[in-house]
Amino acid sequence: MAMDDAQDVKLTQRILIVDDQPRNLRLLEKMLWGHTYEVQTVLTGAKALQVAQRWQPDLILLDVMMPEMDGYTLCQRLKADARTARIPVIFLSALTEAPDKLKGFNAGGVDYITKPFKLQEVLARVETHLALQTLQRQVEAANDRLASQVSELAQMNEELRVRNEELDAFAHTVAHDLKNPLGLISGYTELLSVDADILSATDIRFYTDSIMRGVQKMHTIINNLLLLASARRMDVQPQPMAMAEVVASALERLSHEIEQQQATLSLPETWPTALGLAPWIEEVWANYISNALKYGGHPDEGIPPHVELGYTLLEEEAAILGEVCFNPKSQIPNPASKICFWVKDNGAGLTPAEQVRLFTPFVRLDQARIKGHGLGLSIVRRIIERLDGEVGVVSELGRGSIFYFTLPRA
């Protein structure tokens, strides 16, 4: 058959016969006639290389004694080529001495058929090695499937391990974070119940305000848990956001805390448009600003928090805020397509060890002034990564901190 007529999908097994004697080719082709084989015959080693590479036979019957390129050399070249290295080669030869056969095996052959050819021997050896080739391919395919399944199982086990660790840390964090406001609510409620007749209006107002703050705290924790879960499951369709409105909503949520801390804020006059989900990004801003309020300033010296919000277009090679040098272009992939938003505080700063732990799920800093719960930065990281962005912090002790996140430009 013509090689150009060979189909991409092999319906039958293919045999390539290489011999410089046309009579031998006709004889072998006749012996294989009537069986379910596609047979291709060539007269030279050079032609055999081309056909083997293109046609990909299942078996090669190869004459040893040929001009220009003998069978041993051709077999070595076939085995040296990744495209043909796995095709079994049976040598054809009138040479019957052991050294000749050994030379064929050393060249990469799998068997030897001696001349003159005997029909039953040719068919038996061809069928045996084709069956072995089929079996080998089946085993390799099974091994590939098994390796893929093992890899998938290992990945699933790792994901399960991480989720179990996260669930364990999550349970401890939630229990701890809900315990404080719940204890506060319980205590003040008991005081109101027992001492209601003797309490002044001012005391009652203080207790009820404290209870409301505790309820709000628990409400925030629960909302953050729901947001954390949705950030894992939800299909994300980012949209252009009016960042000024998103920031304004976050600041409105924190208005009581800003007033309580006597904090000052600095904001840019305009904001660029980025791609994201406004409710998620509002939560990111709220977490970053809340942390800046908690850790900003120097209370022992009577210095209140000063919180500065801003952004940097990442194609501009510029440092943010002077002394705290931050060049996001050196840290973030594809900077030209991203915007870096940031929040800077004037607090005590963070050690390198603390910075490493910041965005780890459910980890809180070992600082006396921490008032929040351990979900915030874990939520920030998960949200921003789902939106094709990055999170990070730049901080030095005594120089404050810059918390940043990036989003794709609209």
Secondary structure, 3 states (H helix, E strand, C coil): CCHHHCCCCCCCEEEEEECCCHHHHHHHHHHHCCCCEEEEEECCHHHHHHHHHHHCCCEEEEECCCCCCCHHHHHHHHHHCCCCCCCCEEEEECCCCHHHHHHHHHHCCCEEEECCCCHHHHHHHHHHHHHHHHHHHHHHHHHHHHHHHHHHHHHHHHHHHHHHHHHHHHHHHHHHHHHHHHHHHHHHHHHHHHHCCCCCHHHHHHHHHHHHHHHHHHHHHHHHHHHHHHHHHCCCCCEEECHHHHHHHHHHHCHHHHHHHCCEEECCCCCCCEEECHHHHHHHHHHHHHHHHHHCCEHHHCECCEEEEEEEECCCCCCCCCCCCCCHHHCCCCHHHEEEEEEECCCCCCCHHHHHHCCCCCCCCCCCCCCCCCCHHHHHHHHHHHCCCCEEEEECCCCCEEEEEEEEEC
